[in-house]
Amino acid sequence: MSVTEQAGSTQPGEELTRLWQEYKATSDAALRDALIVQYSPLVKYVAGRVAAGLPQSVDQSDLVSYGMFGLIDAIDKFELERGFKFETYAINRIKGSILDELRSIDWVPRSVRTKVRQIEQAYAKIEAIHHRPPTDAELAEELEWTEEQLGTALLQISQVGLAALDETVGGRAGDGGESMTLGDTIPDRSAGSPMDAFEVAESRQVLGTAINTLPEREKLVLTLYYYENMTLQEIGQVLSVTESRVCQIHTKALLHLRSRIDDSSV
């Protein structure tokens, strides 16, 4: 099932195309409102995906409110003549709007941010020495933690959403000056200029190379979560491990990818 199918659709294709054409020709507020209603299920869908990695104290209805600003921005800036699918473009805008608001209220504990940096640095150091991703035991030894402490740290990081393909990485994307995210490098997305297209293609290449260095289980978790839209619980059933263990695998893999892409942008 595609993202669009999961998010829902309220108008047939031809009618929706006419609505877009009329809005872009007239900028009529009533037509824009109709488009907002049409695509509002996308906001709920994206908010639900973001909320899955956040503490329960974060209200999903707040995320929907943040995401609506992204949807409105996407409708206003979408260029119909390019022929790209609006849903793909809008999802990136909605997601960015939610994350920007979360960052602005600085909801992540400083201690968790510190652990992220420590794990990324240890990961990079061990990989530089052995030319392969480190095991949990090697990471724990480098950090002077027990493996249990490492697992707890990975769960804490996953619960506040710091390790996700939505997190900002090095580089800029788009003529609007938005920060590029790891997630932006996976699906097709419109680029405003040849330079934008080059930057996105280059990031995709870096990400693809980094993913290929991951252990098979970590690659499988990323594939099932980001391409197949499976929940962590469902992935746990596939791998015959607990949901908590999937969280740890997911977080460890993404910290590695973040480190790789950040290094490539230096």
N, C-alpha and C positions, 0 to 999 in steps of 0.2 A: 504493500500500500504506500503510495507516494505521500509526501508532506501535504500537498494540496488536498488530496483525498481525505487525509486524517483531519485537516483543519476545516474542511467543509466548503461548500460552494453554494451560492444562493441564486445565481442567474445563469442561463444558458450562454454559450460562447458568443453567438452573434449579437445578442442583446448587450452583453458586457462590452464587446468591442465597440458598439455604437455609443455606449455610455462613456467609454474612455475618449473616443474621438470628439464627442460633444464637449466633454470637460476640457480637453486640451485646446479646443478651438475657442471656448468662451470663458474658461476659468470661473464658471458659475458655482457659487458656494453650495447650492442645493445638490448639484451633480457631484461635487466633492464629498458631501455628506453621504450620498448614495454609495460612493466607492468605499468610504470608510466602513459603512455597514456591511458591504459585500465582503471586505477582506478582514473584518474584525476577528473572525475565527483564527486567522494566522497569529494574531497577538496572543490569544489564549494558548495556542499550541506552543509558541516560542517561550512564553512565560512558564509553561509547564515543564519544558525541557530545562530551562535555567534553574527553576525551583528545585529540580531533582537533586542538585548538588549543593543546595544551601541549607543552613540550619532551619529548623521548624519555626523559629522565631520570625523568620522573614515571611511576611504575608504574601501569598501568591496574587491576591487582588491588587496589592501595591505594584507588583511586577507588571501586571496587565496595564495599570495606569501609566507606568513609565514607558511601556512598549507602545502605547497609543500615540505618543509623540513621535516615535520612530515611524509608525505607519503613516501618519499625516505627512511627515517629511518625505517619505518615500513616494507617496502619491503626488506631491507637489513637484518633485524633482525627476520623476520617471520620464524617460524620453521614449514615447510610444513608437516613433519611427525607427528606432534601433532594432526592433523585432525581438528583443529579449523577453523572457518570461518574467512577469512582474513579481510573482511569488518568490522567486530566487533572490531578486534584488531587494524586495521588502523584508525578507527574513533577516538579511544582514543588517539592515537599518534598524529593525525592531530590536534585534539582539544587542546591537551597539547602544541603543538608547537605554535599554535596561541596565546594561553593564556600566555605562557612564554614570547613571544615577546611583547605582550601588557604590561605585568608587567615590562619588562625591560625598557620601555620608560616612565613608571610611569605617565600614562595619567589620573589617577583618582584624582580629587581635594582632598586635605587633609580634607577639611570641610565635604565632603561626607563620607570619611573613619571614621571620628569622629562620625558622625551620626549613622553609622553602629554599632560601638562599643556601643554607648549609648542605642540604641534600643535593642541590644542583651542582655546587662546587665539588662535593665529594664524588658525585657521579662523573663529572668532567675529568677530575684528576685520575680516577681509576681507569676510565676508558682511554685516556691518553697513554697510560702505562701499558695496559694489556691489549689495546686495540679491539675491545669488545665491551658490550654493556656489562656492568658489574652485577654480581649476584647479591641477594639480600645480605648474606653473611659478610661479603666484602664491604658493602656500604656501611653496615653496622660497625664493623671493625674500624673503618676510616673515621667514622663519626664518634667513635668511642661510646657507642650505644649498644644495648642488647638488641637482638633481632625483634624482640617483643616491643621495645621502645621505638624501633624504626617502624614497625607495623602500626603502632598507635599514632605516630606522627603522620604517616601517610593517610590514615583515616581522618585525622583532624584536618589535614589539608583538603581532602576531598569534600568534607562536610561544609567547608566555607567556599567551595567553588574556585579556589585559586589555581588548581590544576585542571584546566579545561581548554578545549580548542577555541573557546571564546576569549581567552586571555590575550591581551595585547602583547605583540612581540616586536622586534626591531623593524624599522622601516615605516613608510607611509604609503597609503593607498588611496586612489581616487582623487579627482580634482577638487573635492570638498575638503581635503586635508584630514580625513579620518585616519586613525591608526589602523594598521593592518593587524588581523588576528590570524592565528593558526587555522581557525575554521574557514576563513576566507580563501585559503589556499587549496581547499579540497573541492567544493562545488564550483561549477562554472559561474562566473559573475561578469557583468559588463565592465569594461574599462573605458575611461573617458578619453584616453590618448594612447598613442603607440608606447610612450614611456610607462604609462600605467600598466598596459598589457605586458610589457617586458618585466616590470617589477613583480607582477602576480605570477607570471610564468617562471621567473627565477625562484620565487619563494616556493612554488609547487615542486620545483626540481630539488631544492634543498630539503623540503619536508619529505619527499619521496625517498631520497637517499637516506635520511635519518630513520624513517620507518623501516627500511630494509635492513637496518642494523639491529633492530629489536629482536628479542627472542620470539619464537613462533606464538607462544601463548599471549604475549603482550600485543602482537600484531592482530591476533584474532579478536581480542577484546575491543581494540579500537575499531576494527572492521564491523563487528556486530553492533557496537554502540552508535557509531557515527554514520555508517552506511546503511545498516539494516534497521536502525532506530529501535533496537531491542533495549529493554530495561536492564539494569544491573542484576536484578533478581533472575530474569530470564537467561542472561548470560551465565550466571552461576549454575543454573540447571543444565545448560549445555556442557559446561566444563566440569560439572559434578563437584563444585566448590561452593562455599558460602558467599552470600552477597558481600559481606565485609571483605573477603579475600579478593573478590572482583574489584572492589573499590581500591584496594591496595595496588593491585596490578595496573589498573587504569591510571592511578595517580603517578605511580613510578614511571610508566611509559611516557606520560605527558610531561613530566618534569624533564625527562631526557630530551624530548622533542623541543621543548622551550629552550633548553640550554643550547642545543644544536643550532637552532635558528637564530637565537640571540648572538651566538659566536659568529655566525656567518654574516651578520649585519655590521660587525665591528670593522 
